[in-house]
Amino acid sequence: MLLIPHLFSNLALCITGVLIFLKYYKLQPDYSRLLWGFFFLSASLTALTEVISLTSIPIPDKTTELALILERTLGAVAVVSATWCIVMHVKPGHLFFFATIAVGAALFYCTIFYEIPILSLIILPFCIIITLLICCLGLASKQKSALWIIFAMMFVALSVKSRDIPLPMSPVDINRCLMILALFCTGKALRNEYKILF
């Protein structure tokens, strides 16, 4: 019986990530689109692999774990760079983009091939903190997008601690619902990039 809520929550997260990415895709410069894409689509990929495993379709072992590590390494690093661009109104260049991808890919590689799964648990909180510090700069200039990203990072942080949230739901479903809220807030940030709080 628990499989049905898990299936729906993962499916909802997968669809939400793709739809929000497609909806706000054209609002950003080319490299910013790709950076935000790593965040949205890595979250969707994690949910999709979970959906596939719950429907008993055979997939390689540890596929869901690899997708989650990708989300928490490359996806997290991409959020930091994308947040910098949106808060500072900077158009990322080739060097900035490929440096971000290189750092994220290196962290992913180290986590997988050197078998240090705890590394992905350290990277995500660190990236959240850096993102929040960048957003503080945005709040100083009264940017609405910075506030929305703060909300998004709050939901991402809560999703990691879903097992400690005293709600009558499975921690997996709580995690997925919080990630959906995080993606929604990120979409709002992209929509309100040049708007002022007050």
N, C-alpha and C positions, 0 to 999 in steps of 0.2 A: 504493500500500500504506500510505503514511503517513496517508492520510485516515481510515482505520478507527480507529486509536488516537486521533486528534484528535476524531473524532466521538463515541467512547465517553467520553473524558475530559470533553468539553464537556457531553454529555448528563448525565453523572454529577453535574457541578457544578450544572447547571440544576435537576435534580431534588432534589439535596441542599439547595440554598438554599430552595426552596419548602417542602419537607417539614419542615425544622428551623424555619422561620418559623411554619408552621401548628401544629407540635407545641407550641411555647412561646409562642404568640400570647397566650393568656389569662393568662399569668403577669405581664404588665406592664399598667400603666395605659394609657389610650387613646392619649395622645400618644407615650408611650414605645414602644408597639407600632408606631406609624407610623414613628418614627425608626429602630428596628431593621429595620423593613420596607424602608426605603430601602437599607440595607446589604445585607440578604439578597437582596432582589429585584433590585437593580441588578446584583449579581454573577450572579444567575440569568439576567437579561436579556442580559448580555454573552455568556454561554455559549449562550443560545438563538439569538441572532443568528448566532453562529459555526456552530451546528448547521445552521441554515437555509441558510447560504451553502455549507456543505460538501455538502449534499444537492442542490445545484444548483437550489433553488427561487429564482426571481428576487425579489430584494429591492432597495430603493433603494441606490445607492452610498453608502459610508461609514456605513452603518447600524451595523455592528459597532464602528467607531471612535467614533461618537457614544455608543453604549451604554457603551463603556469609559471615555470621558471623564466620562459621567454617574456611573459607579461611582467614579471617582477624584476627583470634585468633590463633588457632592451626597451621594453615599454615604459618603465619607470625613468630611465635616462632620457628617453625621447620627450617625456612630459616636462622635465626640467628645462631642456633646450627650447621646446615649443612655448613654455610659459614665459621664458626670458624674451622670446621674440614678440609675443602678444602684449606683454606688459610694457616693454620698452619700444614697441612699434618698430621693431627691427626686421628687415627682410633678410633671412638667412642666405648665406652664400654657399658655394660648393664646399669650401674648407670647413665651415661650421657644421654643415649637414653631415659630411663624411666623418668628421671627428666624433660627432655624437654617435653615429652608427658604429664606428670602430670601438669606442668605449663600451657601448652596450653589448656589442657582439663579443668583445673580449671577456666581459663579465659573465655572459652566457656560456662561453666556451670554458672558462675556469670552473664555473659551477657544475657543468656537465662532465667534462673530461677529467677533471681532477677530483670529481666526486665530493664537492663541498656544498651540499644542498642548503646548509645554514647560511651560506653567502647571500642567497637570494632573499632571505629573511632580514638580512642586515641592509642590503642595498635599498630595498623599498622604503623603509622608514627614513633612511638618510636622504633619499630623493624627495620624499614628502617634506622633510624639514627644509631643504634647499628651496623647493618650490614655494613653500609658505614664506620664506624670507624674501624671495623675489616678489611675491604678492604684496608684502608689506611696502615695498617701494611703489607698487602700483596704487595701494591705498593712500599713500602719502600724496599722490597726484589725483586722488579721487576717481580712480578708474573702476567702473562697474565690473569689468571683466575680471579684475583681480579678486574682487569679493566672491564672484561665482567660482573661481578656481579654488579659493580657500574652502568654500563649501564642498567642492568636489574632493579635495584632499582629505577633508574631515570624514567624508563617507568612505573613502578608500582605506583610511586608517582604521575606522570602525569595522570595516569588512574583514580585515586581517584578524581582528579580535572577536569575530562573530561567536566563537564558542563561549565567550565570557558574558554575552549579552543575555539577560534573563527574560527571554521571550518564549512563548509556547510554540516555537517553530524549530525545525532542524537548523543547526548552525550553517549547513550548506545553503539552505534557502535564504537565511538571513544575509549571508555573504553575497549571494546573487542579487537580492533586492537592494542592498546597499551599493553594490557596483552599478546597478541600473541608475540609481539616484546620482552617483558620481558622474556617470556618462551624461546624464541629463544636464547637470550643472555645468559640465565642461562645454556642452553644446551652447548653453546660455552665455558662457564666457566668450565663445567665438562669435556669437551673434551680437554681443554688446561691446566689442573691442574698443570702439571709439566713443562710447557713451560715458558720461560723467555721473557720479553718484548723486550729487546735489549741488 
